[in-house]
Amino acid sequence: EDFVYHWKAITHYYIETSDDKAPVTDTNIPSHLEQMLDILVQEENERESGETGPCMEYLLHHKILETLYTLGKADV
């Protein structure tokens, strides 16, 4: 799944470069986040009203928004 690939690329960056203090704009993270957003929007447009797609389920189940908040807060 592309959604999971992009999320794992983001988490892999933080695991592999924990000592690096490069601005997030100098990384591939914004591109991966944009791809994740595009996938979620496309999934939503293809679903019946009220249905939750697999990518949204993954986002909610794995607490991706909370993780992004924590990573961003620590990256200030």
Backbone as CSV, one residue per row, in Angstrom:
resi,resn,N_x,N_y,N_z,CA_x,CA_y,CA_z,C_x,C_y,C_z
1,GLU,0.846,-1.191,0.000,0.000,0.000,0.000,0.885,1.246,0.000
2,ASP,0.588,2.162,-0.882,1.378,3.390,-0.994,1.321,4.233,0.276
3,PHE,0.161,4.276,0.903,-0.008,5.080,2.104,0.973,4.631,3.187
4,VAL,1.028,3.342,3.402,1.918,2.776,4.420,3.380,3.011,4.033
5,TYR,3.692,2.888,2.747,5.057,3.139,2.276,5.507,4.551,2.656
6,HIS,4.672,5.528,2.401,5.039,6.919,2.697,5.172,7.145,4.204
7,TRP,4.292,6.535,4.984,4.382,6.678,6.430,5.666,6.034,6.948
8,LYS,5.995,4.856,6.442,7.225,4.188,6.880,8.464,4.975,6.460
9,ALA,8.407,5.653,5.328,9.537,6.485,4.900,9.758,7.629,5.887
10,ILE,8.674,8.201,6.382,8.781,9.282,7.362,9.365,8.760,8.668
11,THR,8.817,7.674,9.173,9.315,7.139,10.444,10.753,6.651,10.304
12,HIS,11.085,6.087,9.158,12.456,5.630,8.917,13.429,6.809,8.982
13,TYR,13.044,7.931,8.434,13.900,9.123,8.488,14.224,9.472,9.936
14,TYR,13.214,9.493,10.794,13.440,9.870,12.186,14.252,8.823,12.934
15,ILE,14.098,7.563,12.579,14.881,6.503,13.221,16.349,6.592,12.799
16,GLU,16.573,6.806,11.516,17.935,6.788,10.975,18.700,8.091,11.174
17,THR,18.021,9.198,11.343,18.714,10.489,11.419,18.347,11.243,12.691
18,SER,18.351,10.543,13.797,17.939,11.167,15.055,18.881,12.293,15.492
19,ASP,20.140,12.268,15.055,21.075,13.322,15.436,21.068,14.495,14.467
20,ASP,20.431,14.320,13.324,20.427,15.351,12.282,19.419,16.443,12.634
21,LYS,19.859,17.676,12.549,18.966,18.800,12.843,18.650,19.601,11.589
22,ALA,18.598,18.942,10.459,18.240,19.620,9.213,16.782,20.065,9.293
23,PRO,16.465,21.236,8.767,15.062,21.671,8.737,14.216,20.661,7.958
24,VAL,13.014,20.453,8.421,12.140,19.470,7.777,11.920,19.803,6.304
25,THR,11.989,21.071,5.961,11.802,21.469,4.559,12.946,21.006,3.666
26,ASP,14.080,20.646,4.268,15.223,20.137,3.506,15.204,18.614,3.381
27,THR,14.131,17.988,3.820,14.009,16.530,3.771,12.904,16.141,2.787
28,ASN,12.682,14.849,2.663,11.587,14.339,1.827,10.266,14.241,2.588
29,ILE,10.272,14.614,3.851,9.069,14.473,4.675,7.876,15.235,4.102
30,PRO,8.009,16.511,3.712,6.843,17.202,3.146,6.255,16.490,1.927
31,SER,7.105,15.940,1.092,6.631,15.218,-0.089,5.860,13.962,0.302
32,HIS,6.379,13.229,1.279,5.685,12.022,1.742,4.337,12.379,2.378
33,LEU,4.308,13.449,3.155,3.047,13.877,3.768,2.033,14.293,2.706
34,GLU,2.495,14.985,1.697,1.606,15.398,0.611,1.041,14.179,-0.125
35,GLN,1.879,13.187,-0.356,1.412,11.962,-1.009,0.373,11.247,-0.146
36,MET,0.616,11.209,1.163,-0.348,10.583,2.074,-1.682,11.319,2.025
37,LEU,-1.630,12.640,2.022,-2.851,13.438,1.947,-3.591,13.181,0.642
38,ASP,-2.861,13.154,-0.465,-3.482,12.882,-1.768,-4.175,11.522,-1.778
39,ILE,-3.531,10.523,-1.181,-4.118,9.179,-1.121,-5.398,9.201,-0.294
40,LEU,-5.377,9.900,0.841,-6.571,9.987,1.685,-7.715,10.701,0.968
41,VAL,-7.409,11.777,0.268,-8.439,12.519,-0.469,-9.028,11.648,-1.572
42,GLN,-8.179,10.962,-2.314,-8.659,10.079,-3.380,-9.529,8.964,-2.806
43,GLU,-9.085,8.390,-1.701,-9.854,7.327,-1.060,-11.228,7.842,-0.632
44,GLU,-11.259,9.022,-0.049,-12.526,9.611,0.404,-13.467,9.862,-0.771
45,ASN,-12.928,10.333,-1.878,-13.754,10.615,-3.054,-14.326,9.354,-3.689
46,GLU,-13.664,8.226,-3.480,-14.112,6.965,-4.074,-15.060,6.184,-3.172
47,ARG,-15.261,6.630,-1.952,-16.080,5.901,-0.976,-17.502,6.440,-0.936
48,GLU,-18.385,5.575,-0.490,-19.755,5.995,-0.195,-19.717,6.877,1.056
49,SER,-20.669,7.764,1.160,-20.752,8.631,2.324,-20.876,7.790,3.594
50,GLY,-20.073,8.118,4.582,-20.128,7.410,5.852,-19.204,6.212,5.951
51,GLU,-18.597,5.800,4.844,-17.673,4.664,4.877,-16.258,5.156,5.163
52,THR,-15.530,4.383,5.939,-14.136,4.697,6.221,-13.262,3.759,5.413
53,GLY,-12.339,4.329,4.648,-11.457,3.529,3.811,-10.298,2.939,4.596
54,PRO,-9.566,2.024,3.989,-8.461,1.355,4.681,-7.319,2.298,5.076
55,CYS,-7.051,3.301,4.276,-5.965,4.234,4.630,-6.358,5.094,5.828
56,MET,-7.601,5.548,5.856,-8.077,6.319,7.007,-8.082,5.445,8.259
57,GLU,-8.492,4.189,8.105,-8.457,3.249,9.232,-7.028,3.098,9.750
58,TYR,-6.080,2.970,8.838,-4.669,2.841,9.219,-4.214,4.087,9.969
59,LEU,-4.557,5.262,9.445,-4.185,6.526,10.077,-4.720,6.593,11.506
60,LEU,-5.968,6.215,11.685,-6.588,6.276,13.007,-6.040,5.201,13.937
61,HIS,-5.931,3.977,13.431,-5.487,2.847,14.254,-4.045,3.028,14.735
62,HIS,-3.186,3.565,13.873,-1.774,3.725,14.218,-1.451,5.105,14.795
63,LYS,-2.474,5.894,15.049,-2.334,7.209,15.692,-1.279,8.072,14.992
64,ILE,-1.396,8.139,13.680,-0.413,8.869,12.880,-0.425,10.361,13.200
65,LEU,-1.596,10.946,13.390,-1.647,12.386,13.693,-0.969,12.699,15.023
66,GLU,-1.197,11.847,16.019,-0.553,12.049,17.312,0.963,11.914,17.189
67,THR,1.402,10.943,16.397,2.838,10.735,16.195,3.460,11.926,15.478
68,LEU,2.783,12.431,14.448,3.297,13.604,13.731,3.405,14.808,14.663
69,TYR,2.420,14.973,15.517,2.455,16.066,16.487,3.673,15.932,17.403
70,THR,3.886,14.732,17.918,5.009,14.490,18.822,6.347,14.719,18.124
71,LEU,6.478,14.210,16.902,7.722,14.399,16.149,7.957,15.876,15.838
72,GLY,6.897,16.568,15.449,7.026,17.986,15.132,7.365,18.819,16.352
73,LYS,6.741,18.505,17.464,6.994,19.241,18.702,8.445,19.059,19.150
74,ALA,8.969,17.851,18.996,10.348,17.569,19.394,11.352,18.168,18.419
75,ASP,10.899,18.513,17.222,11.791,18.993,16.167,11.926,20.515,16.151
76,VAL,11.309,21.178,17.115,11.337,22.648,17.143,12.700,23.155,17.535
